[in-house]
Amino acid sequence: MHLIMKSQFDDLRLNEAHEYSADDKGGKKVVKIFKDGQLIAKKIVVKRSIQYFGVTGIEDFFTH
């Protein structure tokens, strides 16, 4: 996985063809986005740090 932009993550999250789940454990929040059961992106929030990650080839899943 590599870093992606927030706008790219939001595009994936708002796509109705994708599923997502959210976990909050301690001070760490994780949102994962799946396509056909495969993890394609995730957002990690720790305190004030937010990072967005996507799999290689993530461009194929964007709605243009």
PLY file of the C-alpha trace (Angstrom):
ply
format ascii 1.0
element vertex 64
property float x
property float y
property float z
element edge 63
property int vertex1
property int vertex2
end_header
0.00 0.00 0.00
1.10 3.56 -0.64
-0.09 7.01 0.40
-3.03 8.53 -1.45
-4.81 11.89 -1.17
-7.91 12.53 0.96
-9.98 13.34 -2.13
-9.06 9.97 -3.65
-10.05 8.17 -0.45
-13.37 10.05 -0.32
-14.06 9.13 -3.95
-13.64 5.45 -3.06
-15.68 5.71 0.16
-18.64 7.41 -1.53
-18.81 4.84 -4.35
-21.81 2.59 -3.66
-20.05 -0.39 -5.28
-17.55 -0.41 -2.39
-18.06 -1.55 1.18
-16.33 -0.03 4.18
-15.83 -0.76 7.86
-14.65 1.40 10.76
-12.82 0.36 13.93
-11.93 2.46 16.96
-9.46 0.83 19.30
-7.94 3.03 21.96
-6.68 6.20 20.32
-6.40 4.64 16.84
-9.24 4.80 14.32
-9.14 2.79 11.11
-11.54 2.94 8.16
-11.10 0.22 5.53
-12.63 0.16 2.05
-13.26 -3.13 0.27
-14.13 -4.06 -3.33
-15.40 -7.63 -3.79
-13.95 -8.60 -0.40
-10.47 -7.26 -1.21
-8.99 -4.40 0.83
-8.30 -1.51 -1.56
-7.80 1.48 0.78
-7.62 2.48 4.42
-7.54 5.60 6.57
-5.62 5.65 9.86
-6.21 8.35 12.47
-3.92 8.55 15.50
-4.40 11.68 17.63
-4.08 14.50 15.07
-2.32 12.47 12.38
-4.41 11.22 9.44
-2.95 9.00 6.73
-4.67 7.54 3.66
-3.36 4.41 1.94
-4.33 2.63 -1.28
-3.24 -0.53 -3.03
-1.11 -0.45 -6.15
-3.39 0.14 -9.13
-5.96 2.07 -7.06
-6.63 4.31 -10.07
-8.82 1.55 -11.56
-11.36 1.95 -8.73
-11.94 5.72 -8.98
-15.18 7.11 -10.40
-14.26 9.75 -12.96
0 1
1 2
2 3
3 4
4 5
5 6
6 7
7 8
8 9
9 10
10 11
11 12
12 13
13 14
14 15
15 16
16 17
17 18
18 19
19 20
20 21
21 22
22 23
23 24
24 25
25 26
26 27
27 28
28 29
29 30
30 31
31 32
32 33
33 34
34 35
35 36
36 37
37 38
38 39
39 40
40 41
41 42
42 43
43 44
44 45
45 46
46 47
47 48
48 49
49 50
50 51
51 52
52 53
53 54
54 55
55 56
56 57
57 58
58 59
59 60
60 61
61 62
62 63
